[in-house]
Structures are given as structure tokens and as C-alpha cells.
Amino acid sequence: MAFDKDLKNYYIQQISYIREQNLYKQEKQIQSPQFASIDVEYPKGVNKDGIINICSNNYLGLSNHPEVIKAAKDTLDSRGYGMSSVRFICGTQDIHVDLENKMSLFLGMDDTILYSSAFDANLGIFEALLDEDCAIFTDSLNHASIIDGTRLCKAKKIRYANNDMDDLQLKLEEEKDFRIKLIVTDGVFSMDGIVAHVDKICELAKMYKALVMVDDSHATGFIGKTGRGTHELHNVMGEVDIISTTFGKALGGASGGCISGRQEIIEILRQKSRPYLFSNSISPVVVGGVLKVMSMIMESTERRDKLEINSEFWKKGLREAGFILTNTGSPIVPVMLFNAKLAQEFSTDLYKEGVYAIGFFYPVVPKGKARIRTQISAAHEKEHLEKALDAFIRVGKKYDILGRTREEILDRFPISTSL
Ligand SMILES: Cc1ncc(COP(=O)(O)O)c(C=O)c1O
């Protein structure tokens, strides 16, 4: 048998190493729908109800909205549960096409193609569009799915420093002779909450005749005046060639994703993109839910506006209390703790205080940049945020990190003993 004692020990050692480095990720079980406050069983056998959830991607608070649930149920009744097919065989219903059209309208793009997830969308695009005589200019903090997608493609990969337009220009100048050049960036960098310079990227793309692709998974539905995304925020609607995004965050949070873009690009993807051709259609029940979400957010910006107010309140409160935040321009608000063990203990203490917020550390973020990533939602009321802020301050005082610089925190919690 291949899985013998030695191989078993090999994996056990890897798991032990992860634990020793304080990098082990422990999952807590939620026993309620996703919302501003949740019921959690953790540790096993101990139920804690009404914990304030400050780390979900439920930006617009629609994951458990009655109208979305009703639309999903109605679609379950009218279109059934599963498609048991990929799109081109017998997996395309009218509602799949309706959703593609609605996404194109919302994002201001020619056409849209659905995928089972944004991860799949990013896996499936580069190889379908580019060959070995092409080049991809990719931001160093791009999401794992972009990194993996570019690995599947023969084009030359050129990494530029995070959001550094001088570096991008330098690299475009050095590598200007490739047949097709594609610049790809996250619209909002998911670990830091920083918004990409999509306007400047578009300018450089014009200068160097490059295509622009933005992954707006952490932007679609709420960034920009009407929530279209980072291209709306930066006034470059019509200039971005390709947008990938997810339905798994602000847009109801179930699952699925899409790519919107130039008509010919989407047509090629329908013919060649492997996760589209060789993976099942999105379930009708999810399509029905997302269609409802899109109608709601196209009718009113109320939720997106509330999210902005909530986010500003939260950032101000944390900054005034003396926490170190990133230069975030989104509802992603990372509280920097630098040390992985400190991030984990901080998260455990917050949980005891009734606040659910997870420590992020290597390999999810670089070594020495551990943090608690908080995320604000339109589902939060002021009382949730005030209570959570009080808890952060109490725990911050316990570790004596309020008003401290990065160096001071690292002096007390050196990363030599823990990442
Ligand atoms: C920037 C970015 N792109 C893509 C994804 C993948 O989204 P999905 O959950 O739809 O696969 C994520 C999710 O974490 C993300 O943050």
C-alpha cells in the first residue's frame, strides 16, 4: 500500500510543524445563517449564541435576506435543483443567460460568462486567451486564483510590486514586444483592503497597448458610487477589458462567479475555457438568488451607502483607539498585529468577548504581517460595531498594544519565536 507508515508520518510531521509554528487554522462551526450576529459551537459541545460576526464577506448583508431566500426557493420550484450538465451540453437554462445579461448591464461590459466560482473563472481565462508569445503583468498581491490561473498558461509571467505604477511601467517598457500584453490586478486587495490604481493601470495600458483585467470580487456591488466596482470608482468604465468577480461575497454569498468583458473575449472563453467546458453549470437555485440580488442593488444604493457609513465609523473607532490599520479604502479593515501567535490569541480573546474575528497569518499573508482582518457589513447596526469596538479595545489593552508602533509591538512579540 502506498499510504504506509512512513508516508503517514511524513504528513503527521508536516501537520506538527504547522502547529509548532502557530500556523494551524482551526475551524469553528456556525449553527445559524450568516449574519451580523451568529450562533457558534466552539469548542465542541459549547454553544455561544449572538456572537458579533466581523469577518464575513457578507458586505451588503444579503446572504440571509428574506427576498433573496424567497427568490431562491421560487427558482427551486420552477427550475429544479440541479442541472446535471455543463453549459454546452444541456446545462443552460434561460435564467443562466438572464444572469449573464444582468451582470453585463450592471458592470457596463459587452457580455458575461458564468463559472462555478471566481476561482474557476480566474483559472480558466489566461490559458484560453494567451500563448507563449504573450505576457501577463501581474500584481504581486493578486489573489491565489490569479496566481494559479497564470501558472496554467504558457505566456510569460511578470510580477510587479503591489500597486506600484512605476514598477509596472518599468516592466511594460522592458517587455513591450510581446504580441498580447495583459495587465491583471485585484480591484481591492483582499488581505489589505487597499484599492488598486485601476485608472493609472488603464493609462499605462493605453500607452503600451495592453489589455486590462480586474478581479473585483471584493468590490462588485459596493465600491463606486452605485456599487459597480473599482472601474466606477476610478471613472474608467469602458476602459477595463475584463472583469472577473464572485457571487460568493456581496452578491448573496452563495457561490459562483463570472467574467464580463469584450464580446469576442467572452465568446472565446465559451469555446475554450476549461473550467467552463468541463465543470457543471451553476445550480438554478443560486442563479435565482443572484438575479434577485442584482435587481435589489440596481434599484437602490441604500445598502452600499450604509456599508460605507459603517466602514468609516469602524475605521475611525479603531484608529482613535490606537490600533495600526492598513491604508484601506474598502470595508476590509485589517488590524495589524504582525505576530502570528499574538493574532491567534487576540482572536481567541475576542471570541470570549463575543466577537468573531479571525487571525490571518502565513501563508495567507507574508511572514511578520499577521493581523486580524475585520470586514464590515451593511447588516451591522451601530450597536454591533460599538460592542465590537469595546471588545477590541479591552483585548488591545490586555496585550498593551494600543498606541504602539509596529517596532514596539514586535519588541514585545518578536517574530523570531513565532511567525
Ligand atoms: C480576489 C478574489 N478573487 C477570487 C476569489 C474566489 O472567489 P470564489 O469564492 O467565488 O471562488 C476570492 C475569494 O476569496 C477573492 O478574494
The ligand as an SDF file (V2000), in Angstrom:
LIG
                    3D

 16 16  0  0  0  0  0  0  0  0999 V2000
   -9.8440   38.4760   -5.1150 C   0  0  0  0  0  0  0  0  0  0  0  0
  -10.5460   37.1540   -5.1170 C   0  0  0  0  0  0  0  0  0  0  0  0
  -10.7190   36.5240   -6.2890 N   0  0  0  0  0  0  0  0  0  0  0  0
  -11.3510   35.3310   -6.3390 C   0  0  0  0  0  0  0  0  0  0  0  0
  -11.8190   34.7210   -5.2060 C   0  0  0  0  0  0  0  0  0  0  0  0
  -12.5150   33.3920   -5.3130 C   0  0  0  0  0  0  0  0  0  0  0  0
  -13.8830   33.5650   -5.1970 O   0  0  0  0  0  0  0  0  0  0  0  0
  -14.8480   32.2980   -5.1740 P   0  0  0  0  0  0  0  0  0  0  0  0
  -15.1500   32.0500   -3.7260 O   0  0  0  0  0  0  0  0  0  0  0  0
  -16.0330   32.6800   -5.9840 O   0  0  0  0  0  0  0  0  0  0  0  0
  -14.0950   31.1680   -5.7850 O   0  0  0  0  0  0  0  0  0  0  0  0
  -11.6620   35.3340   -3.9740 C   0  0  0  0  0  0  0  0  0  0  0  0
  -12.1590   34.6730   -2.7390 C   0  0  0  0  0  0  0  0  0  0  0  0
  -11.5440   34.5960   -1.7410 O   0  0  0  0  0  0  0  0  0  0  0  0
  -11.0050   36.5820   -3.9200 C   0  0  0  0  0  0  0  0  0  0  0  0
  -10.8130   37.2060   -2.7610 O   0  0  0  0  0  0  0  0  0  0  0  0
  1  2  1  0
  2  3  1  0
  2 15  2  0
  3  4  2  0
  4  5  1  0
  5  6  1  0
  5 12  2  0
  6  7  1  0
  7  8  1  0
  8  9  2  0
  8 10  1  0
  8 11  1  0
 12 13  1  0
 12 15  1  0
 13 14  2  0
 15 16  1  0
M  END
$$$$
